[in-house]
Amino acid sequence: MISIFTTIAGRFGIADKEAERFFKFSVVGVIGFIVDFGTFNLLLNPLAAVLSVGSYVHLLLLDYGLNADQILTLVPTLAGIASFVAAICSNFLWNRYWTYPDSRTKSFRRQFAQFVLVSVTGIIMRVPIMAYTYRPFGALFANLVPSLVHLAERVGKNLALMLAVIVVMFWNFFVNRYWTYGDVS
């Protein structure tokens, strides 16, 4: 599979080694996507239960002036943050040991810190994308598929996450390639 990818990339003037790295980075991205979406969906219901009416956390948040609608908006946001952290750890390890195994002039800690900084910048970009798009995506789904309106909110949350992942993926690829793993030739 990698050889097919490098052959196609070579036709566009991209070096074989760089095409192979991009392919591996993309595979790692798919693994991170699975970790991200899996963790996100596993956390949606438990977080909703913790933030539900009658819970201590719900009452505490009400004391801070949040209304019930604002509290429920926290559920996909918090689940998205936790799933993003899980994906960061997975992606760093896969990229360090598989995509860029020749990147060893930087210490593990320094490289991890750079990777985390790039990723945190990505989450800063990601959180508002999710917070402001999951409801419109849900409404769009409900209008397009009225027979599945009961799934609209969940589909909206997943579409918002997908949009955020795509935007942040491009950020992560370019900055990590030239800064975090910039010591490879």
C-alpha positions as CSV (number, residue, x, y, z in Angstrom):
1,M,0.0,0.0,0.0
2,I,2.8,2.4,0.9
3,S,4.6,1.7,-2.4
4,I,1.4,2.6,-4.4
5,F,1.1,5.8,-2.4
6,T,4.7,6.8,-3.0
7,T,4.4,6.0,-6.7
8,I,1.4,8.3,-7.0
9,A,3.1,11.0,-4.9
10,G,6.3,10.7,-7.1
11,R,4.3,11.6,-10.1
12,F,3.5,14.9,-8.4
13,G,7.2,15.5,-7.6
14,I,7.0,14.5,-3.9
15,A,10.0,12.5,-2.6
16,D,9.4,8.9,-1.8
17,K,10.4,9.3,1.9
18,E,8.2,12.3,2.4
19,A,5.2,10.5,0.7
20,E,5.8,7.5,3.0
21,R,5.8,9.8,6.1
22,F,2.6,11.5,4.9
23,F,1.0,8.1,4.4
24,K,2.1,6.9,7.8
25,F,1.0,10.2,9.4
26,S,-2.4,9.7,7.7
27,V,-2.7,6.2,9.1
28,V,-1.8,7.4,12.5
29,G,-4.5,10.1,12.0
30,V,-7.1,7.4,11.3
31,I,-6.0,5.6,14.5
32,G,-6.3,8.9,16.4
33,F,-9.7,9.4,14.7
34,I,-10.9,6.1,16.0
35,V,-9.5,6.8,19.5
36,D,-11.1,10.2,19.4
37,F,-14.6,9.2,18.2
38,G,-14.6,6.1,20.3
39,T,-13.7,7.9,23.5
40,F,-16.1,10.8,22.6
41,N,-19.1,8.5,22.2
42,L,-18.2,6.4,25.3
43,L,-18.2,9.6,27.4
44,L,-21.4,11.2,26.1
45,N,-23.8,9.2,28.2
46,P,-21.8,9.1,31.4
47,L,-21.1,12.8,31.2
48,A,-24.7,13.5,30.6
49,A,-25.6,11.5,33.6
50,V,-23.1,13.3,35.8
51,L,-24.4,16.7,34.6
52,S,-28.1,15.6,34.7
53,V,-30.8,17.2,36.8
54,G,-30.4,16.4,40.5
55,S,-26.7,15.5,40.4
56,Y,-24.3,17.3,42.7
57,V,-22.3,18.7,39.7
58,H,-25.5,20.0,38.2
59,L,-26.4,21.8,41.4
60,L,-22.9,23.2,41.7
61,L,-23.0,24.5,38.1
62,L,-26.4,26.1,38.8
63,D,-24.8,27.9,41.8
64,Y,-22.3,29.4,39.3
65,G,-25.1,30.9,37.2
66,L,-25.3,28.4,34.4
67,N,-28.8,27.4,33.3
68,A,-29.8,23.8,32.3
69,D,-29.2,24.5,28.6
70,Q,-25.7,25.8,29.2
71,I,-24.9,22.8,31.4
72,L,-26.0,20.3,28.7
73,T,-23.9,22.2,26.2
74,L,-20.9,21.2,28.4
75,V,-21.5,17.5,27.7
76,P,-20.2,17.4,24.1
77,T,-17.5,20.0,24.9
78,L,-16.1,18.0,27.9
79,A,-16.4,14.7,26.0
80,G,-14.6,16.3,23.1
81,I,-11.7,17.6,25.3
82,A,-11.2,14.2,26.9
83,S,-11.3,12.3,23.6
84,F,-8.8,14.8,22.1
85,V,-6.4,14.2,25.0
86,A,-6.6,10.4,24.4
87,A,-6.0,10.9,20.7
88,I,-3.0,13.2,21.4
89,C,-1.2,10.5,23.5
90,S,-2.0,7.8,20.9
91,N,-0.9,9.9,17.9
92,F,2.4,11.0,19.6
93,L,3.5,7.5,20.4
94,W,2.6,6.2,16.9
95,N,4.3,9.1,15.2
96,R,7.4,9.0,17.3
97,Y,8.0,5.3,16.9
98,W,6.5,4.5,13.5
99,T,6.1,7.6,11.3
100,Y,9.3,9.4,12.3
101,P,11.6,6.6,13.9
102,D,14.6,8.6,12.7
103,S,13.6,11.6,14.7
104,R,15.8,11.1,17.8
105,T,17.9,14.2,18.1
106,K,15.3,15.7,20.4
107,S,14.5,14.1,23.8
108,F,11.3,12.3,24.3
109,R,10.1,14.9,26.8
110,R,10.9,17.9,24.5
111,Q,9.3,16.3,21.5
112,F,6.2,15.3,23.5
113,A,6.0,18.9,24.9
114,Q,6.2,20.3,21.3
115,F,3.6,17.8,20.1
116,V,1.3,18.7,23.1
117,L,1.7,22.4,22.4
118,V,0.7,21.9,18.8
119,S,-2.2,19.8,19.9
120,V,-3.4,22.2,22.6
121,T,-3.4,25.0,20.0
122,G,-5.5,22.6,17.9
123,I,-7.9,22.1,20.8
124,I,-8.2,25.8,21.2
125,M,-9.3,25.9,17.5
126,R,-11.5,22.8,18.0
127,V,-13.6,23.6,21.0
128,P,-15.5,26.6,19.5
129,I,-16.0,24.7,16.2
130,M,-17.8,21.9,18.1
131,A,-19.6,24.2,20.5
132,Y,-21.1,26.4,17.8
133,T,-21.8,23.8,15.1
134,Y,-23.3,20.7,16.7
135,R,-26.8,22.2,17.0
136,P,-27.0,23.5,13.4
137,F,-25.7,20.1,12.2
138,G,-28.4,18.4,14.3
139,A,-31.1,20.6,13.0
140,L,-29.9,20.1,9.4
141,F,-30.0,16.3,9.9
142,A,-33.5,16.5,11.5
143,N,-34.7,18.4,8.5
144,L,-33.1,16.1,5.9
145,V,-34.1,12.9,7.6
146,P,-37.3,13.6,9.7
147,S,-37.9,9.9,10.3
148,L,-34.6,9.8,12.3
149,V,-35.2,13.0,14.3
150,H,-34.5,11.0,17.5
151,L,-30.8,10.7,16.3
152,A,-30.4,14.3,15.3
153,E,-28.6,15.5,18.4
154,R,-26.1,12.7,18.4
155,V,-25.5,13.0,14.6
156,G,-25.1,16.8,15.0
157,K,-22.4,16.2,17.7
158,N,-20.6,13.7,15.6
159,L,-20.7,16.0,12.5
160,A,-19.4,18.9,14.6
161,L,-16.6,16.7,15.8
162,M,-15.8,15.6,12.3
163,L,-15.5,19.1,11.1
164,A,-13.2,20.1,14.0
165,V,-11.0,17.0,13.4
166,I,-10.5,17.9,9.7
167,V,-9.5,21.5,10.5
168,V,-7.2,20.5,13.3
169,M,-5.7,17.6,11.2
170,F,-4.2,20.0,8.7
171,W,-2.8,22.2,11.4
172,N,-1.2,19.2,13.2
173,F,0.3,17.8,10.0
174,F,2.1,20.9,8.9
175,V,3.3,22.2,12.2
176,N,4.4,18.8,13.6
177,R,6.2,17.9,10.4
178,Y,8.3,21.0,10.3
179,W,8.7,21.8,14.0
180,T,8.2,18.7,16.2
181,Y,9.7,16.3,13.8
182,G,11.8,18.9,11.9
183,D,15.0,17.1,12.7
184,V,14.5,14.4,10.1
185,S,15.8,15.0,6.6
